[in-house]
């Protein structure tokens, strides 16, 4: 710890930080632009100037930049010094010279860091006469709007985009006062984290393009704490609503999870909530199928009663995208043995295996924050960039500990960004990737290994054997593979915090077991190492914890006549299983009830469709890949009969004449019931303050105190201001009245603090800059490895299975934009979704005589033949073909599996050499 | 120069950029053609700039008996006569001679006060022939230090010679080498900064064009001293001749075993690559240069870490300027004490200046430190090159300042110049006469730095822009007296708030002109008058009817059609139409057009 003096008052602060960070952590309002808590200092804007004094006798002092100065023990500075204040106002005056006065029509207005800092420095009128410089704006794709005239050249955008997120198509051009930030030519920004520029840019150069389509000032948005539903990482978000439509998603800082950034899928996938495929009221369909007709709630309930009249004839299919509470309600309705998990058989098995490994230990599953500190990583079979983008962004920031030490020996602190990058030469921590298909992180990896899933698993086991015994434990391993195994083992062993990442995405149990074997070996030999498994969807982990039988078994139960009524919770079965199997399942049920928020092929088959809320209209709990349960809250009250799924199911339970759900008045009640029934969910009751929580007797308002128009918004229908809806489930209110101070971390509806209207207000909510939120980061971990269990089960090493001539191993490919079911319904994301394709390595394609863009017939067992265009994919192993998972237009195939390919025009068979 | 084969004449033509610009190419062709046609026993050769740029094209003739004759301002026509009279008949053409054995070069006023160390070979060797350089003692210093095998001794020699960085910063070279040698990390890199970008400066270019091997030898010695294994020349792409000659020098040195693996059997290995800069002035700043070399946008960063600790690719790197390196072989050969004997207490050795502007004898001069500005201007340069007296000099390029006549007794050393408000800089010295408007000069240099700012620091990016706008307004007669306070305040902020030298020194031309020529600023603002009659918005042309003969030449020359009048009657200029281009003044043979 160091003692520093600010305006002659002593403060004890952490060692080795820069003065700006220290001052902000202490709560001072020191303006800045180029500095960013995640991207640190470069000293470009000169806005954070303070006066430095040699000692207490020094009265003259000199101007220094706080962000570039180490807060050494005994250092004396002044923030209030008149010269420093004048200097800071002078900087703002300069930055404002070419900034257009378009705040009233600027999207950033009201949450603009430049506005805040201008007010903070006290600059008002400028003393120069000049002509403003102007720039041309660029088209940057569906996500971001570009308005270069507003630029104050803080360089944050390129630093985020290139240095932090690894992007290549945004840069600084020109020099002097003409410096320009953009692409070399108009075009779509390729990086999947580009949307963060809207938050990173301190003013309105990069703004959210989707938000522009239904723009609302920040102060008019009704917001609530939420959790992203577009992958399994559970990034914390702040969705904003007005007039019943969801307007945008902003990042919600959570020190343990997403920190400052979101991926573009998470930021822009929200539009499905406003989409025209939403189910907005109950629908009934006659026995013969056909068009469903809207009905009243009463009609719906009576049809429900008919369907549920015979007890014990009911089965339920849960969903990895529905909340824990909704899944639990369904499980309560149908009973534990008649609850089916609603994912493919392969996914169910892999999830269960991964969960068991994590529960058994000894390796612990790390949070994203803990992953940030890893210094050697081995990824097995998972395309992290495309299945869990923010984890990939985290992995891009890893720096080997010895490099940090080296930099420090040169007197360079990691916060001195430009020098630090210079010193470490962008060298990342060792990152090894073994997978069947190329992944988005391949370019950043130390070494990559592409082979069939079995061979990847064999490499993993070989690494485990090297760790344990020093030699790769399998005969017949090619020399290059055993060499690689040695190298990986060595890197993991040498690291202080090695990390193994695998997941469900590779579709291979042996890969998961291989990852587990390495982490066990690391733990038993070196006593370190963490293990992270990526799950596919926002509540896949929660569903795995809840259990449930497979879809194949559901089919079996129906076929044998043990049930005739099917309740499907927020699930499109056609993306879970092959089409013929789903058809069989649906056909063998007499009654199908679907509770969902969006129409899909499954809801089209239901006789009763009940409108469920999305994440934005309901509250609930999701469990992320780390095993962290997190609460999302209703952002706005939807029109009509849209309700949380569990409330519909609660009705079903009551209609069936049963009393289990009678006590479920509010969300806390069902969560409590779940915790009592399944002790693994005990912590869920502690993830957020209960519904009756009040501060000074008040609820926490979802609307900012500046929200406008509530007396006028509904005046066209009724001149009386409507009573605000009440929210029984949470301590949050749908009004602007209530407690005005900082809410507990799980309940923070927005980041705002006096003088800080932009996203940077988060500074005021943290215990220290870039540290945990005051009161602790929200969420509760549900999985901790069992103590003292040391598994010594001999690892079964998979045999490498060869391919017969004419046989192809089809493996899954993932796309940030395209793989996830809900986000593709968002029009902006849809623009980025690739056309369906089948990937072949160029060598294989050549030997097949098929050119890029030509069609091939794909024949998988139990599946209809699909015709699909071929795309060359370098790095795919010979004999392996790739198929994008869940991409619109690609039929569901259980992957990986062996398939055959036919080239239609040339009739020649799959003549693979 | 190399002696021609016995019985032959040697003809050497000045083939620096200055010579080529003056027409050396045609002269060379002429000599070649004529000598071939007449089958004369003579050999034609090229050399670099000898420094007398004002007399180019220079041609040196060495007769078979070893006597040397230097001709100045040679044209192809004059070449014919020189060949005819001198080569064929043996009678030198006296009226074009610059120097011969009676009027020795060293005794010319231009050379008398110079001390040639860096430029010791320029004009005397063919820069494309390593043999010439070796003949004049080249690479003996390298041989000596490699034989000795003691890097520390080399650093000690350079340190005690007092050599300081000639790029402008003046950091002690020995100390820099010591820091890099002591830094942990391998490999180490050595970079020669040849990104000379100041307007009016051409020292490094001339050295590279005239004597590339001396720079290269200095670099190899430096690399040996710091333990570098790889080196880079970072040269302006706008210096094609320097690049070409340097490439040639690299290949020749490689063939002779001065570069590459196991140099001269010493076990020391060093390779050098050449990289051409893309024209950004800021890339002359060392951290920006490194960025550029790494293929990134050239932007300076805060030091520490200094490149000596973490430079190119994060490794210890030493960066020296061309002139610094060219001094090194001389220091090794002649000894540190000989070098330290030249100059002042704190500034040792010599400094090369590019003498340009309104000077009688412009060119490249190398002077001992401690010489006064007056000696350079008047004794070496011969005073004003126009009818008007000299008003000031601009020294140090865009980072330097303007010094008035009253300060011409300032000695040339780092500290004295700094005290005067200017800086040593890399060696541009522009002479200004009474026709130069000091506000306009300040505006010109500021426009340069403003344009070349990388755009990182706010004050450098925007502050210089605002300063420039104020200066532009003043030169247009639209300034206010408060502008002077504002511009001074701005200049102070730009100085303290910029990260690199470019921004920190950018206000110098403004500050020095404000300090020494405030009256000119005030005349522009208060009286709407440009004392030097330079600023277009503030001048008017008028025809003196007593002198005008009505020839009509000005009417034909005026592009704006502003002049009217009957033939043989005095003409008139319509000031509302006149664009102040000045063509009429140049055209009038009767000095009838006055500037008001």
Interface residues (C-beta under 8 A of the other chain):
Chain A: X42 X43 X44 X45 X46 X47 X49 X62 X63 X68 X87 X90 X91 X94 X95 X97 X98 X127 X128 X129 X130 X131 X153 X155 X171 X172 X174 X175 X176 X177 X178 X179 X409 X410 X411 X412 X416 X418 X419 X422 X423 X424 X425
Chain B: X184 X280 X282 X290 X297 X301 X302 X304 X305 X309 X310 X313 X314 X450 X451 X452 X453 X454 X455 X456 X457 X458 X459 X461 X462 X463 X464 X465 X466 X469 X470 X473 X486 X493 X496 X497 X499
